[in-house]
């Protein structure tokens, strides 16, 4: 059964749901069943923002300059149609840069890629979906929504992760944030288990690379997203603590990324399969998390060959792609402020973090394993919550690569591993 057939069946099942399960109670007043669309009572607004500073000391790029980054401002505008139906939107303002889109012009440019500068300032519509609350064990989102895979997609507010930027291992391997178009089925199974099932748009293998594996295969270069091959994902979490961020679980993802390439230049399939297990704890003064990720790319050697022949105008890396990827991360922090100042609403978390990830853990065919893409990182820092909704952060990170430093004077490798050291500080807030 093809993915298109499955999505058609899923939409038919969605449309066949009993109207009474999501409709208004007919005994409700006309004011309740027909709310004024211009009433502010039905709207809600929330969001978060991050501004960071980075100071670099890289063996791989000694000329890299220090930078300020107004990383992001995310705004969530929601509208409540009824107690069981609501609309959620998310707008993201990133880096203060210039946004651009690409299109494949088959009429005037003989199948060439054309880039257009369309807006000043990078603004993205990350989410827009309708949420149907049917039963505690079965609910549906339809539209464009977040794909909850791993830890970082859940702990995405700056008050919910310690480092100034997103968690390193996930940030280097997976699209962050990861939003797709389609359907999500979710609910609670008893008081402890929560599940999510996705049938959504997939990846584009033309964006895969040595450094990021499938990360840049996230479809964002074109005005519309190819849907020749849909992705299927599942997540199950077991909640075992008093805080919402205390749970353990696993996720799985599957998609044929070859079918979503801009041109029909690859006849073989390129199935991406990723599995991860995670645990996160937020209890009393402790915060901790850990994650293990493994991924496989079918026909990675053929993807590498086809990508090397892509047009420069597409703006992709065109570097060899690993067959398998491995990632491990652990993090722990403790709020020491109650030991110094009892009965305070502020918090002070020293923390330590370790990441290991290799986007060329295994290769196939003519693809050579580049040791540069085996990376391990130790990070230590502090988070000061000057207010429960405002956090000031600082950390120092030492990333060690699998590759060695090269001495241009002797034309030999020194035997010492390359390091990329970063000091970073910033401020984040939620509202």
C-alpha positions as CSV (number, residue, x, y, z in Angstrom):
1,X,0.0,0.0,0.0
2,X,1.5,3.4,-1.0
3,X,1.9,6.3,1.3
4,X,-0.6,8.3,-0.8
5,X,-3.2,5.6,-0.3
6,X,-2.6,5.6,3.4
7,X,-3.0,9.4,3.7
8,X,-6.2,9.3,1.7
9,X,-7.6,6.6,4.0
10,X,-6.5,8.6,7.1
11,X,-8.3,11.7,5.8
12,X,-11.5,9.7,5.1
13,X,-11.4,8.2,8.6
14,X,-11.0,11.7,10.0
15,X,-14.0,13.0,8.0
16,X,-16.1,10.0,9.1
17,X,-15.7,10.8,12.8
18,X,-19.1,11.2,14.5
19,X,-20.1,14.8,14.4
20,X,-21.4,14.6,17.9
21,X,-17.9,13.9,19.3
22,X,-16.6,17.3,18.4
23,X,-19.8,19.4,17.8
24,X,-21.3,21.8,20.2
25,X,-24.0,20.6,22.6
26,X,-27.3,21.5,20.9
27,X,-28.7,22.6,24.3
28,X,-26.1,25.3,24.5
29,X,-27.1,28.9,24.0
30,X,-26.7,30.5,20.6
31,X,-24.1,32.7,22.0
32,X,-22.0,29.7,23.0
33,X,-22.6,27.7,19.8
34,X,-22.0,30.8,17.6
35,X,-19.2,32.8,19.4
36,X,-18.5,36.3,18.1
37,X,-15.4,35.8,15.9
38,X,-14.2,39.3,16.9
39,X,-14.4,38.7,20.6
40,X,-11.0,38.8,22.3
41,X,-12.2,36.2,24.8
42,X,-11.6,33.5,22.3
43,X,-8.0,34.5,21.5
44,X,-4.9,33.8,23.5
45,X,-1.3,35.0,22.9
46,X,1.9,33.5,24.4
47,X,5.5,33.1,23.2
48,X,9.2,33.1,24.0
49,X,12.4,34.8,22.9
50,X,16.2,34.4,23.0
51,X,19.1,36.8,22.5
52,X,22.7,35.3,22.7
53,X,26.4,36.3,22.5
54,X,29.1,33.8,21.2
55,X,32.9,34.0,21.6
56,X,34.7,31.4,19.5
57,X,38.1,29.7,19.7
58,X,38.1,27.1,16.8
59,X,41.0,25.1,15.5
60,X,38.9,24.5,12.4
61,X,38.4,28.3,11.8
62,X,40.8,30.5,13.8
63,X,39.4,33.6,12.0
64,X,35.8,33.0,13.2
65,X,34.6,36.3,14.8
66,X,32.5,36.7,17.9
67,X,28.8,37.3,17.3
68,X,25.6,38.5,18.8
69,X,22.5,36.7,17.7
70,X,18.8,37.7,18.3
71,X,18.1,34.0,17.9
72,X,14.4,33.9,17.8
73,X,11.1,35.3,18.9
74,X,8.2,32.9,18.7
75,X,4.6,34.0,19.0
76,X,1.7,31.6,19.5
77,X,-1.7,33.0,18.6
78,X,-4.6,30.7,19.4
79,X,-8.3,30.9,18.8
80,X,-11.0,28.8,20.6
81,X,-13.9,27.9,18.4
82,X,-15.5,25.8,21.1
83,X,-14.5,23.7,24.1
84,X,-13.5,20.9,21.7
85,X,-12.1,22.8,18.7
86,X,-9.3,25.3,18.6
87,X,-6.8,26.9,16.2
88,X,-3.1,27.1,17.0
89,X,-0.6,29.2,15.0
90,X,3.1,29.9,15.6
91,X,5.1,32.7,14.0
92,X,8.9,32.7,14.3
93,X,11.2,35.7,13.8
94,X,14.8,34.4,13.4
95,X,18.2,36.1,13.5
96,X,17.0,39.4,11.9
97,X,18.2,38.2,8.5
98,X,16.6,38.3,5.0
99,X,14.2,35.6,4.0
100,X,14.4,33.9,0.6
101,X,12.5,31.2,-1.3
102,X,13.4,29.0,-4.2
103,X,11.3,27.6,-7.1
104,X,11.9,25.2,-9.8
105,X,11.2,27.1,-13.1
106,X,10.4,24.6,-15.8
107,X,8.9,27.1,-18.2
108,X,11.4,29.9,-18.7
109,X,14.6,28.6,-17.2
110,X,14.6,25.0,-18.6
111,X,14.3,23.4,-15.2
112,X,16.7,25.6,-13.4
113,X,16.4,26.7,-9.8
114,X,15.5,30.3,-9.2
115,X,16.0,32.2,-5.9
116,X,13.9,35.1,-4.9
117,X,14.4,37.6,-2.1
118,X,10.9,38.2,-0.8
119,X,10.9,39.8,2.6
120,X,13.2,41.8,4.9
121,X,13.6,39.8,8.1
122,X,13.2,36.1,8.4
123,X,9.6,35.4,9.4
124,X,8.2,31.8,9.3
125,X,4.8,30.4,9.8
126,X,5.8,27.4,11.8
127,X,2.5,26.0,12.9
128,X,-1.1,26.4,11.7
129,X,-3.5,23.6,12.6
130,X,-6.9,22.8,13.9
131,X,-7.0,20.7,17.1
132,X,-10.0,18.4,17.7
133,X,-10.4,17.3,21.3
134,X,-12.5,14.2,21.0
135,X,-11.7,11.8,23.9
136,X,-8.8,11.8,26.4
137,X,-7.4,8.7,24.6
138,X,-8.0,10.0,21.0
139,X,-7.6,13.5,19.6
140,X,-6.6,14.9,16.2
141,X,-4.5,17.8,14.9
142,X,-4.8,18.6,11.2
143,X,-2.6,21.1,9.4
144,X,1.0,22.1,10.1
145,X,2.3,21.1,13.5
146,X,5.4,20.3,15.5
147,X,6.8,16.8,15.1
148,X,7.7,15.7,18.7
149,X,10.8,13.6,18.1
150,X,13.5,13.5,20.8
151,X,13.8,15.8,23.8
152,X,14.5,19.2,22.3
153,X,11.2,19.4,20.4
154,X,9.4,19.1,23.8
155,X,11.8,21.2,25.8
156,X,11.9,24.1,23.4
157,X,11.3,27.1,25.6
158,X,14.6,28.7,26.9
159,X,13.4,28.1,30.5
160,X,13.3,24.3,29.8
161,X,16.9,23.7,28.5
162,X,20.2,24.8,30.1
163,X,22.4,25.8,27.1
164,X,22.1,29.1,25.4
165,X,21.2,27.4,22.1
166,X,19.3,24.2,21.5
167,X,20.7,20.9,22.8
168,X,23.8,20.2,20.7
169,X,23.5,16.6,19.6
170,X,19.9,17.0,18.4
171,X,20.6,20.4,17.0
172,X,23.4,19.0,14.7
173,X,21.5,15.9,13.5
174,X,17.7,16.7,13.4
175,X,15.7,19.6,12.1
176,X,15.0,22.1,14.9
177,X,12.3,23.0,15.1
178,X,10.8,20.2,13.2
179,X,7.4,21.1,11.8
180,X,5.5,19.1,9.2
181,X,2.1,19.1,7.4
182,X,-0.5,16.4,7.8
183,X,-2.3,14.6,10.6
184,X,-1.4,13.9,14.3
185,X,-3.4,11.4,16.4
186,X,-2.6,11.7,20.1
187,X,-4.0,10.9,23.5
188,X,-3.5,9.4,27.0
189,X,-3.6,5.7,27.8
190,X,-4.5,5.7,31.5
191,X,-2.8,8.1,33.9
192,X,0.8,7.5,32.8
193,X,1.1,6.7,29.1
194,X,0.8,9.3,26.3
195,X,1.2,8.6,22.6
196,X,1.5,10.4,19.3
197,X,1.1,9.1,15.8
198,X,2.0,11.1,12.7
199,X,1.2,10.9,9.0
200,X,3.0,14.0,7.6
201,X,5.2,15.5,4.9
202,X,8.7,14.0,4.7
203,X,12.3,14.9,4.0
204,X,14.1,15.7,0.8
205,X,17.3,13.7,0.2
206,X,19.0,16.4,-1.9
207,X,19.7,18.4,1.3
208,X,21.5,15.5,3.1
209,X,25.2,16.1,3.9
210,X,28.3,14.9,5.8
211,X,27.9,17.2,8.7
212,X,24.2,17.3,9.3
213,X,23.1,13.9,7.9
214,X,19.4,14.4,7.2
215,X,19.1,17.8,9.0
216,X,19.1,20.0,5.9
217,X,16.8,17.6,4.2
218,X,14.0,19.4,6.0
219,X,11.9,20.9,3.3
220,X,12.1,24.7,3.6
221,X,13.8,25.9,0.5
222,X,10.7,26.0,-1.7
223,X,7.4,27.8,-1.4
224,X,5.5,24.5,-1.2
225,X,6.5,21.1,0.2
226,X,6.8,18.0,-1.9
227,X,4.5,15.2,-0.8
228,X,5.4,12.3,-3.1
229,X,6.5,10.4,0.0
230,X,4.9,10.9,3.4
231,X,6.6,10.3,6.7
232,X,5.3,8.1,9.5
233,X,6.3,8.7,13.1
234,X,5.3,7.4,16.5
235,X,6.1,8.4,20.1
236,X,5.2,6.8,23.4
237,X,6.0,8.4,26.8
238,X,5.6,7.2,30.4
239,X,5.1,9.9,32.9
240,X,6.3,8.9,36.4
241,X,6.9,12.1,38.3
242,X,5.0,15.1,39.6
243,X,6.3,17.6,37.0
244,X,5.2,17.6,33.4
245,X,8.9,17.4,32.3
246,X,9.4,14.1,34.1
247,X,8.9,11.1,31.7
248,X,10.7,8.4,29.7
249,X,9.9,7.3,26.3
250,X,10.9,6.5,22.7
251,X,10.2,7.7,19.2
252,X,10.4,6.2,15.7
253,X,10.5,7.9,12.2
254,X,10.3,6.5,8.7
255,X,10.3,8.2,5.3
256,X,11.5,7.6,1.7
257,X,13.4,10.9,1.1
258,X,14.3,10.1,-2.5
259,X,10.8,10.7,-3.7
260,X,10.7,14.3,-2.4
261,X,13.7,15.4,-4.3
262,X,13.0,18.5,-6.5
263,X,13.8,16.6,-9.7
264,X,13.2,12.9,-10.6
265,X,17.0,12.3,-10.6
266,X,17.0,9.2,-8.4
267,X,15.2,6.0,-9.2
268,X,16.2,4.1,-6.0
269,X,14.5,4.6,-2.7
270,X,16.3,6.4,0.2
271,X,14.4,5.4,3.3
272,X,15.4,7.3,6.5
273,X,14.7,5.4,9.7
274,X,15.5,6.9,13.1
275,X,14.8,5.6,16.5
276,X,15.5,7.3,19.9
277,X,15.1,6.6,23.5
278,X,14.9,9.4,26.1
279,X,14.4,10.3,29.8
280,X,13.9,13.7,31.4
281,X,13.5,14.5,35.0
282,X,12.4,17.8,36.7
283,X,11.8,17.1,40.4
284,X,12.3,19.4,43.3
285,X,15.7,21.0,42.7
286,X,17.0,18.5,40.2
287,X,16.9,18.6,36.4
288,X,18.4,15.8,34.3
289,X,18.0,14.3,30.9
290,X,19.5,11.6,28.6
291,X,19.0,10.5,25.1
292,X,20.3,7.8,22.7
293,X,19.6,8.1,18.9
294,X,20.4,5.8,16.0
295,X,19.5,6.4,12.4
296,X,20.0,4.6,9.0
297,X,19.8,6.0,5.5
298,X,19.1,3.4,2.7
299,X,21.3,3.8,-0.4
300,X,23.4,6.6,1.2
301,X,26.1,6.0,-1.4
302,X,23.7,6.6,-4.3
303,X,22.3,9.7,-2.5
304,X,25.9,11.0,-2.3
305,X,26.5,10.4,-6.0
306,X,23.2,12.1,-7.1
307,X,23.7,15.0,-4.7
308,X,27.2,15.7,-6.1
309,X,25.6,16.4,-9.5
310,X,23.0,18.9,-8.2
311,X,22.9,22.5,-9.4
312,X,24.8,25.1,-7.4
313,X,21.7,27.2,-7.4
314,X,19.9,24.7,-5.2
315,X,22.1,25.9,-2.2
316,X,22.8,22.5,-0.7
317,X,26.1,21.0,0.5
318,X,26.6,18.3,-2.1
319,X,28.9,16.4,0.3
320,X,29.0,12.6,0.9
321,X,26.3,11.3,3.2
322,X,26.8,8.7,5.9
323,X,24.7,5.5,6.0
324,X,24.3,5.5,9.8
325,X,24.4,8.0,12.6
326,X,24.8,7.6,16.3
327,X,24.1,10.3,19.0
328,X,24.3,10.3,22.8
329,X,23.6,13.1,25.2
330,X,23.3,13.5,29.0
331,X,22.7,16.6,31.2
332,X,22.3,17.3,34.9
333,X,21.7,20.5,36.9
334,X,20.8,21.4,40.5
335,X,19.2,24.5,41.9
336,X,21.6,25.7,44.6
337,X,19.9,29.0,45.5
338,X,17.5,27.5,48.2
339,X,20.6,26.5,50.0
340,X,21.8,30.1,50.1
341,X,18.5,32.1,50.1
342,X,15.5,30.1,51.5
343,X,12.0,30.9,50.3
344,X,13.1,32.6,47.1
345,X,11.2,32.4,43.8
346,X,14.5,32.7,41.9
347,X,16.6,29.7,40.9
348,X,20.3,29.2,40.2
349,X,21.3,26.0,38.3
350,X,24.9,25.0,37.7
351,X,24.9,22.3,35.1
352,X,27.0,19.9,33.1
353,X,26.3,18.4,29.7
354,X,28.0,15.7,27.5
355,X,27.3,15.1,23.9
356,X,28.7,12.5,21.5
357,X,27.5,12.2,17.9
358,X,28.9,10.9,14.6
359,X,27.0,11.6,11.4
360,X,29.3,9.1,9.5
361,X,29.1,6.4,12.2
362,X,29.0,3.9,9.3
363,X,29.3,4.5,5.5
364,X,28.8,2.4,2.4
365,X,30.0,2.1,-1.2
366,X,32.6,4.7,-2.2
367,X,31.7,7.1,0.7
368,X,34.7,7.5,3.0
369,X,34.2,8.0,6.7
370,X,35.5,11.5,7.5
371,X,36.7,11.6,11.1
372,X,35.9,15.3,11.4
373,X,32.2,14.4,11.8
374,X,32.8,12.4,14.9
375,X,32.3,14.9,17.7
376,X,32.2,14.9,21.5
377,X,31.4,17.9,23.6
378,X,31.7,18.8,27.3
379,X,29.6,21.8,28.4
380,X,29.4,23.5,31.7
381,X,27.5,26.6,32.8
382,X,24.9,28.3,34.9
383,X,21.2,29.3,34.6
384,X,20.0,32.1,36.8
385,X,16.2,32.5,36.8
386,X,15.9,36.1,37.9
387,X,12.1,35.6,37.5
388,X,10.3,32.3,36.9
389,X,9.8,33.5,33.3
390,X,13.2,35.1,32.6
391,X,16.5,33.2,32.6
392,X,20.1,34.5,32.2
393,X,22.5,31.9,30.9
394,X,26.2,31.4,30.4
395,X,28.2,28.3,29.4
396,X,31.5,27.1,28.1
397,X,31.7,24.3,25.6
398,X,34.7,22.3,24.4
399,X,33.9,20.2,21.3
400,X,36.5,17.7,20.3
401,X,36.6,16.4,16.7
402,X,37.8,13.0,15.5
403,X,40.2,14.8,13.0
404,X,43.7,16.0,13.9
405,X,45.3,19.4,13.6
406,X,47.5,20.0,10.5
407,X,50.8,21.9,10.7
408,X,51.2,23.8,7.4
409,X,54.9,24.4,8.2
410,X,55.8,20.8,8.4
411,X,53.0,19.6,6.1
412,X,52.1,16.9,8.7
413,X,49.4,16.1,11.1
414,X,50.3,16.9,14.8
415,X,48.5,14.0,16.4
416,X,46.4,16.3,18.5
417,X,42.6,16.4,18.0
418,X,40.9,19.5,16.7
419,X,38.9,21.5,19.3
420,X,36.1,24.0,18.9
421,X,35.7,26.0,22.1
422,X,32.8,28.4,22.7
423,X,31.8,30.8,25.4
424,X,28.2,31.9,25.2
425,X,25.9,33.9,27.3
426,X,22.3,35.1,26.7
427,X,18.9,35.8,28.0
428,X,15.6,34.0,27.4
429,X,12.1,34.7,28.4
430,X,8.6,33.2,28.1
431,X,5.2,34.8,28.5
